Amino acid sequence: MEKKRKSSLEQLLGKFKRESKETILACKTKEFYEKPSNIRKRKAKAAKRRTRIEQQKDKLT
């Protein structure tokens, strides 16, 4: 990660936190073996949750 002249320390810290959050999440998901059926179930559950949240947002507007 290179520091640009116009970037403030706060912006660089925020960028580092976002990048490290993705890395940590990836490590946690790969920590233990997950059966393919459980992966499909988890992804389907997440998709249902996303659509439910989107529908609730549409109802509010």
C-alpha positions in Angstrom: 0.0 0.0 0.0 1.6 3.2 -1.1 1.0 6.5 0.6 -0.1 9.3 -1.8 0.8 12.9 -1.0 -2.8 14.2 -0.8 -4.1 11.2 1.3 -4.5 11.9 4.9 -3.6 9.5 7.6 -7.3 8.9 8.4 -8.0 7.9 4.8 -5.1 5.5 4.7 -6.2 4.0 8.0 -9.7 3.5 6.7 -8.4 1.9 3.5 -6.2 -0.5 5.6 -9.1 -1.4 7.8 -11.4 -2.3 4.8 -8.6 -4.4 3.2 -7.8 -6.2 6.4 -11.4 -6.9 7.1 -11.8 -8.7 3.8 -8.7 -10.7 4.5 -9.7 -11.7 8.0 -13.2 -12.7 6.8 -11.6 -14.9 4.1 -9.4 -16.6 6.7 -12.3 -17.3 9.0 -14.3 -18.9 6.3 -11.4 -21.1 5.2 -10.4 -22.0 8.8 -12.4 -25.3 8.8 -13.7 -27.5 6.1 -17.3 -26.8 5.2 -19.3 -29.4 3.4 -20.6 -28.3 -0.1 -24.2 -28.7 1.0 -23.6 -26.4 4.0 -22.0 -23.8 1.7 -25.1 -23.9 -0.6 -27.5 -23.6 2.4 -25.5 -20.7 3.8 -25.5 -18.8 0.5 -29.2 -19.4 0.0 -29.9 -18.1 3.4 -27.8 -15.0 2.8 -29.7 -14.4 -0.5 -33.1 -14.7 1.2 -31.9 -12.3 3.8 -30.7 -9.8 1.2 -34.0 -9.9 -0.7 -36.0 -9.5 2.5 -33.9 -6.4 3.4 -34.3 -4.9 -0.1 -38.1 -5.5 0.0 -38.3 -3.8 3.4 -36.3 -0.8 2.1 -38.7 -0.6 -0.9 -41.7 -0.6 1.4 -40.3 2.3 3.3 -39.8 4.5 0.3 
